[in-house]
Amino acid sequence: MTLDPVHFDGIARLAGRIDRRVDATDHDDFAETVFEEFLDPLVHDGRRVLEPLDEPRRRRVGAEDAALQAAPFPSQHGLDSGTINPTTFTNGLVLDVAQAAMAAVPSDLELHRARSVVATVHSNDATVDCEEDGWTMFDGGYSRGRILQAPRVNRYAEAVVHALSLYLAEVTHAKTQADVVEDLLVLDGPIYPKGLLAWSDRHPELAELLAEAERPRDVVAGYIELVERFVERDVPLVGFVKNGGSRAVTRAVRSRERAPWVDDAAFFRRVLERTDDDGERLTDELTFTNWFVSRGGVDGPLSADGDALGLERSLDPAAYEVTFCCIYDPREDLLFRVEAPAAFTRDPDRRAALTTQLLRDVAAEGGPPLSVAKADELARISREEKAALGRAIEERFDAERNRSYDDERWGLVT
């Protein structure tokens, strides 16, 4: 420990002086006002960026009661994609590798074995072309992989290779295994590639890439096709967002009033948390919102009045709109956002079934649904595996990873 006790106490006292200047009760009162008066609909720059599918309301259910409910969907499948993280090599290449896996509840071991692997490479050398057409099979046909050449950029090469690997692996695996899903597919994360769609707000070079480059547009098109395929099969597709960073609601509120929350998750946590007379959190019940249609921020392009980046949509554009509800688990002070295309939530009965299923899963697991947790475990690449893969790739490239002092200091590269 590098801090002496006197230093530790001094830092804590400084934080206490800050806390005395923040009126949390006032924040709670304003969150109540926003939820009850601002969201039906929430208008920003003349657009309805948020509106409820029914009336705005908050509900609660006992955690034990929710866990014991019958599952509306007899089987569930989860899907996740994990990467080794973007790595720069001394030969000038920037590489990320992602693998996607699908899990089933009840278990299906052959399905669990299957993988879709994407290696995305970026080089500023115009003579380098690493891309290969099509996919190659391995592991006796259970898995397949491909190499993708990232569009050349002057900045953000790591962000580009990461997003393309992660999302192409995920959507490819989802489409490949789609026919296995009979009742419900839960993506680990949002229903569209929001990390990629956010490029339009990050930097003009990334915005131009998203609008014009073939590879990013192919990835977005894959998610559109995935929604269409599940709508055609009449099998619901949802996304379970564990760490939402959306600011669409807070940004719209801030344009009219102050908005003291760092992001939308903080706002919804405020309106869903229950406390007793002494201000202590009550933990016996899960609380949740109604479903909303979201058209703000990165949800805009796939909204009914969005252009979907100019990509073709075969369904009514309103069918692709992002709808969501928030579930708050006070036992661990966690807020989750459940997303689904509007095609699956316009019907009140199906909307209720999806809500019941996700409440049941969160209550029983104390976190993400079992299908998502299993998919996360299958797709995750551990730190040790990342290090070993890094060394193996160095040997194949006959080049080393670029290292900095911080890498050595913090043990980020081994």
C-alpha positions as CSV (number, residue, x, y, z in Angstrom):
1,M,0.0,0.0,0.0
2,T,1.5,3.4,-1.1
3,L,-0.8,5.6,1.0
4,D,-0.1,6.2,4.6
5,P,-3.1,6.2,6.9
6,V,-3.0,10.0,7.2
7,H,-3.1,10.3,3.4
8,F,-6.0,7.8,3.2
9,D,-8.0,9.7,5.8
10,G,-7.2,13.0,4.1
11,I,-8.6,11.8,0.8
12,A,-11.7,10.4,2.4
13,R,-12.3,13.8,4.2
14,L,-12.0,15.6,0.9
15,A,-14.7,13.3,-0.6
16,G,-16.9,14.0,2.4
17,R,-16.7,17.7,1.8
18,I,-17.9,17.1,-1.7
19,D,-20.7,14.9,-0.6
20,R,-22.1,17.6,1.7
21,R,-22.6,19.9,-1.3
22,V,-24.7,17.3,-3.2
23,D,-28.4,17.1,-2.3
24,A,-29.3,13.5,-3.2
25,T,-32.9,13.9,-2.1
26,D,-33.3,16.7,-4.6
27,H,-32.0,14.4,-7.3
28,D,-34.6,11.8,-6.3
29,D,-37.4,14.3,-6.5
30,F,-36.4,15.5,-9.9
31,A,-36.0,11.9,-11.2
32,E,-39.6,11.3,-10.1
33,T,-40.7,14.4,-12.0
34,V,-38.9,13.5,-15.2
35,F,-40.3,10.0,-15.2
36,E,-43.9,11.0,-14.5
37,E,-44.0,14.2,-16.7
38,F,-41.3,14.2,-19.3
39,L,-41.4,10.7,-21.0
40,D,-44.8,10.6,-22.7
41,P,-43.2,11.5,-25.1
42,L,-39.7,12.9,-24.6
43,V,-39.0,15.4,-27.4
44,H,-35.6,16.6,-28.4
45,D,-34.8,18.8,-31.4
46,G,-38.4,18.3,-32.7
47,R,-38.2,14.5,-32.6
48,R,-39.9,12.0,-30.3
49,V,-36.7,10.4,-29.0
50,L,-38.6,8.3,-26.4
51,E,-42.2,7.3,-25.8
52,P,-43.9,4.5,-23.9
53,L,-45.6,1.6,-25.7
54,D,-48.2,1.9,-23.0
55,E,-48.5,4.4,-20.1
56,P,-45.3,5.2,-18.2
57,R,-45.3,3.2,-14.9
58,R,-43.1,1.4,-12.5
59,R,-43.9,-2.0,-11.1
60,R,-42.4,-4.3,-8.5
61,V,-42.4,-8.0,-7.8
62,G,-41.0,-10.0,-5.0
63,A,-37.6,-11.5,-5.8
64,E,-38.6,-15.0,-4.6
65,D,-42.0,-14.8,-6.4
66,A,-40.4,-13.8,-9.6
67,A,-37.8,-16.6,-9.4
68,L,-40.5,-19.2,-8.9
69,Q,-42.7,-18.1,-11.9
70,A,-43.1,-20.6,-14.7
71,A,-40.9,-19.7,-17.7
72,P,-43.0,-18.4,-20.6
73,F,-40.3,-19.6,-23.0
74,P,-39.5,-23.3,-22.5
75,S,-36.0,-23.0,-23.9
76,Q,-33.6,-20.0,-24.1
77,H,-30.5,-19.4,-26.1
78,G,-27.8,-16.9,-25.3
79,L,-25.1,-15.4,-27.6
80,D,-21.9,-13.5,-26.8
81,S,-18.7,-12.5,-28.5
82,G,-15.3,-11.9,-26.8
83,T,-12.0,-10.5,-28.1
84,I,-8.3,-10.6,-27.3
85,N,-8.4,-6.8,-27.4
86,P,-6.8,-4.7,-30.1
87,T,-3.0,-5.2,-30.3
88,T,-0.4,-3.2,-32.2
89,F,2.7,-5.0,-33.6
90,T,6.1,-3.7,-34.5
91,N,5.4,-4.6,-38.2
92,G,2.8,-1.9,-38.3
93,L,-0.3,-4.2,-38.1
94,V,-3.1,-3.6,-35.6
95,L,-5.1,-6.8,-34.9
96,D,-8.0,-7.9,-32.9
97,V,-9.6,-11.4,-32.8
98,A,-13.1,-12.2,-31.7
99,Q,-14.9,-15.5,-31.1
100,A,-18.7,-15.8,-30.8
101,A,-20.5,-18.6,-29.1
102,M,-24.1,-19.6,-28.4
103,A,-25.3,-21.3,-25.3
104,A,-28.6,-23.2,-24.7
105,V,-30.8,-23.7,-21.6
106,P,-31.3,-26.7,-21.4
107,S,-27.7,-27.4,-22.5
108,D,-26.7,-28.5,-25.9
109,L,-23.0,-29.5,-25.9
110,E,-22.6,-29.7,-29.6
111,L,-24.0,-26.2,-30.0
112,H,-21.7,-25.0,-27.2
113,R,-18.7,-26.3,-29.1
114,A,-19.4,-24.2,-32.2
115,R,-17.5,-20.9,-32.7
116,S,-17.4,-18.1,-35.3
117,V,-13.9,-16.4,-35.2
118,V,-13.0,-13.1,-36.9
119,A,-9.5,-11.7,-37.1
120,T,-9.5,-8.0,-38.3
121,V,-6.3,-6.5,-39.4
122,H,-5.4,-2.8,-40.0
123,S,-2.4,-1.5,-41.8
124,N,-1.5,1.9,-43.1
125,D,0.7,0.3,-45.7
126,A,-1.3,0.5,-48.9
127,T,0.6,-2.5,-50.3
128,V,-0.7,-4.8,-47.5
129,D,-3.9,-6.8,-48.2
130,C,-4.6,-9.5,-45.6
131,E,-8.2,-10.1,-46.4
132,E,-9.4,-13.6,-47.5
133,D,-12.7,-14.3,-49.2
134,G,-15.2,-16.4,-47.4
135,W,-14.9,-18.6,-44.3
136,T,-12.7,-21.5,-43.5
137,M,-13.8,-24.4,-41.3
138,F,-11.9,-25.9,-38.4
139,D,-12.5,-28.2,-35.4
140,G,-14.1,-30.8,-37.5
141,G,-16.6,-28.4,-39.0
142,Y,-18.0,-27.2,-35.7
143,S,-16.3,-23.8,-36.1
144,R,-15.3,-21.4,-38.8
145,G,-13.1,-18.3,-39.2
146,R,-12.1,-15.5,-41.5
147,I,-9.6,-12.7,-41.9
148,L,-11.0,-9.2,-42.5
149,Q,-9.0,-6.2,-43.7
150,A,-10.1,-3.1,-41.9
151,P,-10.6,0.2,-43.8
152,R,-7.5,2.4,-43.4
153,V,-7.9,5.2,-41.0
154,N,-5.4,7.8,-39.6
155,R,-6.8,7.5,-36.1
156,Y,-8.8,5.0,-34.1
157,A,-7.4,1.9,-35.8
158,E,-7.8,0.0,-32.5
159,A,-11.5,1.0,-32.2
160,V,-12.1,0.0,-35.8
161,V,-10.5,-3.5,-35.6
162,H,-12.2,-4.1,-32.3
163,A,-15.7,-3.2,-33.4
164,L,-15.5,-5.1,-36.7
165,S,-14.2,-8.3,-35.1
166,L,-16.6,-8.2,-32.2
167,Y,-19.8,-7.5,-34.1
168,L,-19.1,-9.5,-37.3
169,A,-18.3,-12.6,-35.2
170,E,-21.5,-12.1,-33.1
171,V,-23.9,-11.5,-36.0
172,T,-22.4,-14.2,-38.1
173,H,-22.7,-16.8,-35.4
174,A,-26.3,-15.7,-34.6
175,K,-27.4,-16.1,-38.2
176,T,-25.5,-19.4,-38.6
177,Q,-27.2,-20.9,-35.5
178,A,-30.6,-19.1,-35.9
179,D,-32.5,-22.2,-36.8
180,V,-31.5,-23.9,-33.6
181,V,-33.4,-21.3,-31.6
182,E,-37.0,-22.4,-31.0
183,D,-38.3,-20.0,-28.4
184,L,-36.1,-17.1,-27.4
185,L,-32.6,-15.7,-28.3
186,V,-30.9,-13.4,-25.8
187,L,-27.9,-11.4,-27.0
188,D,-25.3,-10.4,-24.4
189,G,-25.6,-6.7,-25.1
190,P,-27.8,-4.5,-27.3
191,I,-29.7,-5.8,-30.4
192,Y,-27.7,-3.6,-32.8
193,P,-23.9,-2.9,-33.0
194,K,-24.1,0.3,-30.9
195,G,-20.3,0.5,-30.4
196,L,-20.0,0.7,-34.2
197,L,-23.1,3.0,-34.7
198,A,-21.6,5.4,-32.2
199,W,-18.8,6.2,-34.6
200,S,-21.0,8.9,-36.1
201,D,-20.6,10.9,-32.9
202,R,-17.0,10.1,-32.1
203,H,-14.9,11.7,-34.9
204,P,-15.5,12.9,-38.5
205,E,-13.2,10.2,-39.9
206,L,-15.1,7.5,-38.1
207,A,-18.5,9.0,-39.2
208,E,-17.3,9.0,-42.8
209,L,-16.2,5.4,-42.5
210,L,-19.5,4.3,-41.1
211,A,-21.4,6.1,-43.9
212,E,-19.2,5.0,-46.8
213,A,-17.0,2.0,-46.1
214,E,-18.2,-1.4,-47.1
215,R,-17.2,-3.5,-44.1
216,P,-18.9,-1.5,-41.3
217,R,-22.1,-1.3,-43.4
218,D,-22.0,-5.0,-44.0
219,V,-21.9,-5.6,-40.2
220,V,-25.0,-3.3,-39.7
221,A,-26.7,-5.0,-42.6
222,G,-26.1,-8.3,-40.9
223,Y,-28.0,-7.2,-37.8
224,I,-30.9,-6.0,-39.9
225,E,-31.0,-9.4,-41.6
226,L,-30.9,-11.1,-38.2
227,V,-34.0,-9.2,-37.1
228,E,-35.8,-10.0,-40.3
229,R,-35.0,-13.6,-40.0
230,F,-36.3,-13.9,-36.5
231,V,-39.4,-11.9,-37.3
232,E,-40.0,-14.3,-40.3
233,R,-39.7,-17.3,-37.9
234,D,-41.8,-15.6,-35.2
235,V,-39.1,-16.2,-32.6
236,P,-38.3,-13.3,-30.3
237,L,-34.9,-11.8,-30.2
238,V,-33.9,-9.6,-27.2
239,G,-30.7,-8.0,-26.0
240,F,-29.6,-8.0,-22.3
241,V,-27.5,-4.9,-21.6
242,K,-25.5,-5.2,-18.4
243,N,-23.5,-2.0,-18.6
244,G,-25.5,0.6,-20.5
245,G,-23.9,3.9,-21.2
246,S,-26.7,5.5,-23.2
247,R,-27.3,9.2,-22.6
248,A,-30.2,9.8,-24.9
249,V,-32.7,10.5,-22.1
250,T,-30.3,12.6,-20.0
251,R,-29.2,14.6,-23.1
252,A,-32.8,15.4,-24.0
253,V,-33.8,16.4,-20.5
254,R,-30.6,18.5,-20.2
255,S,-31.7,20.5,-23.2
256,R,-34.7,21.7,-21.2
257,E,-33.8,21.3,-17.5
258,R,-30.8,20.4,-15.5
259,A,-30.1,16.6,-15.5
260,P,-27.8,15.6,-12.7
261,W,-27.3,11.9,-13.8
262,V,-24.2,10.8,-15.5
263,D,-26.2,8.6,-17.9
264,D,-29.6,7.0,-18.5
265,A,-28.8,4.0,-16.3
266,A,-28.2,6.3,-13.4
267,F,-31.5,8.0,-14.0
268,F,-33.5,4.8,-14.2
269,R,-31.7,3.5,-11.1
270,R,-32.9,6.6,-9.2
271,V,-36.6,6.1,-10.2
272,L,-36.6,2.4,-9.5
273,E,-34.7,2.3,-6.2
274,R,-36.9,1.9,-3.1
275,T,-35.9,3.0,0.4
276,D,-37.3,2.8,3.9
277,D,-38.0,5.8,6.2
278,D,-34.3,5.8,7.2
279,G,-33.1,6.0,3.6
280,E,-31.9,2.4,3.5
281,R,-32.4,0.4,0.3
282,L,-35.2,-2.2,0.3
283,T,-34.0,-5.4,-1.3
284,D,-36.9,-7.8,-1.2
285,E,-38.4,-6.8,-4.6
286,L,-37.3,-6.3,-8.2
287,T,-38.6,-3.1,-9.7
288,F,-39.0,-2.5,-13.5
289,T,-40.4,0.0,-15.9
290,N,-42.9,-0.3,-18.8
291,W,-41.5,-0.6,-22.3
292,F,-40.3,2.4,-24.2
293,V,-39.6,3.1,-27.9
294,S,-36.1,4.7,-28.2
295,R,-35.2,6.8,-31.2
296,G,-32.4,9.0,-29.7
297,G,-28.6,8.7,-29.9
298,V,-27.3,5.5,-31.5
299,D,-30.9,4.2,-31.7
300,G,-31.8,6.9,-34.3
301,P,-30.5,5.2,-37.5
302,L,-32.8,2.1,-37.0
303,S,-35.8,4.1,-36.0
304,A,-38.9,4.5,-38.2
305,D,-37.7,7.9,-39.4
306,G,-34.1,6.9,-39.5
307,D,-32.2,6.1,-42.7
308,A,-30.6,2.9,-41.5
309,L,-27.4,4.2,-43.1
310,G,-29.1,3.8,-46.5
311,L,-29.3,0.0,-46.1
312,E,-32.2,-2.0,-47.4
313,R,-35.0,-3.0,-45.0
314,S,-37.6,-5.5,-46.1
315,L,-40.0,-4.9,-43.2
316,D,-41.9,-1.8,-42.1
317,P,-39.2,0.5,-40.7
318,A,-41.1,0.7,-37.5
319,A,-40.5,-3.0,-36.9
320,Y,-36.8,-2.4,-36.4
321,E,-37.1,0.3,-33.8
322,V,-35.4,-0.3,-30.5
323,T,-37.7,-0.8,-27.6
324,F,-36.6,-1.4,-24.0
325,C,-37.5,-1.8,-20.4
326,C,-35.3,-1.4,-17.3
327,I,-35.1,-4.0,-14.5
328,Y,-33.5,-3.0,-11.2
329,D,-32.2,-5.7,-8.8
330,P,-31.6,-4.0,-5.4
331,R,-29.9,-7.0,-4.0
332,E,-26.7,-6.0,-5.8
333,D,-27.8,-2.5,-6.8
334,L,-27.7,-3.4,-10.5
335,L,-29.8,-2.0,-13.3
336,F,-30.3,-3.9,-16.5
337,R,-31.7,-2.7,-19.8
338,V,-33.7,-5.3,-21.9
339,E,-33.9,-4.4,-25.6
340,A,-36.0,-5.9,-28.4
341,P,-37.0,-4.8,-31.9
342,A,-40.5,-3.3,-31.9
343,A,-41.7,-6.2,-34.0
344,F,-41.6,-8.3,-30.9
345,T,-43.0,-5.9,-28.3
346,R,-45.9,-4.2,-30.0
347,D,-48.1,-7.1,-29.0
348,P,-49.1,-6.7,-25.3
349,D,-49.1,-10.5,-24.6
350,R,-45.7,-11.1,-26.0
351,R,-44.4,-8.0,-24.3
352,A,-45.7,-9.3,-21.0
353,A,-44.1,-12.8,-21.6
354,L,-40.7,-11.3,-22.4
355,T,-40.9,-9.1,-19.2
356,T,-41.9,-12.1,-17.1
357,Q,-39.1,-14.3,-18.5
358,L,-36.4,-11.7,-17.9
359,L,-37.6,-10.9,-14.4
360,R,-37.7,-14.6,-13.6
361,D,-34.1,-15.0,-14.9
362,V,-32.7,-12.0,-13.1
363,A,-34.4,-13.0,-9.9
364,A,-33.2,-16.6,-10.1
365,E,-29.6,-15.9,-11.1
366,G,-29.0,-12.7,-9.2
367,G,-27.8,-11.2,-12.4
368,P,-27.9,-11.9,-16.2
369,P,-30.1,-14.8,-17.4
370,L,-28.4,-18.2,-17.3
371,S,-28.3,-18.4,-21.1
372,V,-26.3,-15.1,-21.3
373,A,-24.0,-16.2,-18.4
374,K,-23.2,-19.4,-20.2
375,A,-22.6,-17.7,-23.5
376,D,-20.4,-15.2,-21.8
377,E,-18.3,-18.0,-20.3
378,L,-18.0,-19.8,-23.6
379,A,-17.0,-16.7,-25.6
380,R,-14.7,-15.1,-23.0
381,I,-11.0,-15.2,-23.6
382,S,-9.2,-15.1,-20.3
383,R,-6.2,-12.9,-19.6
384,E,-3.9,-15.9,-19.6
385,E,-5.3,-17.0,-23.0
386,K,-4.9,-13.5,-24.4
387,A,-1.3,-13.5,-23.3
388,A,-0.7,-16.9,-24.8
389,L,-2.4,-16.0,-28.1
390,G,-0.4,-12.7,-28.2
391,R,2.9,-14.7,-28.0
392,A,1.7,-17.2,-30.6
393,I,0.8,-14.3,-33.0
394,E,4.2,-12.7,-32.4
395,E,5.8,-15.9,-33.6
396,R,3.6,-16.1,-36.7
397,F,4.2,-12.5,-37.5
398,D,7.9,-12.6,-36.6
399,A,7.2,-9.3,-34.9
400,E,6.6,-8.2,-31.3
401,R,3.8,-6.4,-29.8
402,N,4.4,-2.7,-29.2
403,R,5.1,-2.2,-25.6
404,S,5.1,0.9,-23.4
405,Y,6.3,1.6,-19.9
406,D,2.8,1.3,-18.6
407,D,2.5,-2.2,-20.1
408,E,5.5,-3.3,-18.0
409,R,4.5,-1.2,-15.0
410,W,0.9,-2.7,-14.8
411,G,1.7,-6.1,-16.3
412,L,-0.6,-5.6,-19.3
413,V,1.7,-7.5,-21.6
414,T,3.3,-10.8,-20.6
